[in-house]
Amino acid sequence: MRVLDCARHPWILRYRQHDLNRLWPSGDILLELLRSQWWMGCMEDCFFVTRSSRMDAIKAYILAKIDDPNLCLADIAAHQGISSSYVRKLFAAEGAKFSAYVLEIRLEKVSRMLADPDLRLHSISAVALMCGFNDVSYFNRAFRKRYGCTPSDLRSGRQAPHSGPERDGTTDTPEQP
């Protein structure tokens, strides 16, 4: 990534300091920089971080570290070089919370693993621990609340998980004509 540093631009270096001070308040110096070929060449190499690209990077990092039970907001913020409050604001802009997002990703991973016949040898608590849960009773409560069945019901095939009203906007009751 290339950092823009207007102070080192040759156009600026050829002016004496008092000339720059005279041009700066009027904005003429910015217009001249925008017109210059240097600026256009520099723009091709630059990377501007947008909220959506920042959020994509945060979500990718969460997915990469989802198995870590110590995954926390501060670690993600430090990895991105931003504050924890800004990470919270990014999630809030999407109508979500960091902790709810992490919980949802972990629960989805557990449900996929419980449905996988190759992982039947692992206990449910071992699967939960592999997915980043460090409290099995919390995991069981969260799983039941999210899917409407226990993890053992899902694994045995006695009950398929449902996606609740908060998940897809539907309800379990049929529509009335």
Secondary structure, DSSP 8 states (H G I E B T S, - for coil): -----GGG-HHHHTS-HHHHHHHGGGTHHHHHHHHSHHHHHHHHH-----HHHHHHHHHHHHHHHTT-TT--HHHHHHHHTS-HHHHHHHHHHTT--HHHHHHHHHHHHHHHHHH-GGGTTS-HHHHHHHTT---HHHHHHHHHHHHSS-HHHHHHTSS-----HHHHS--SS----
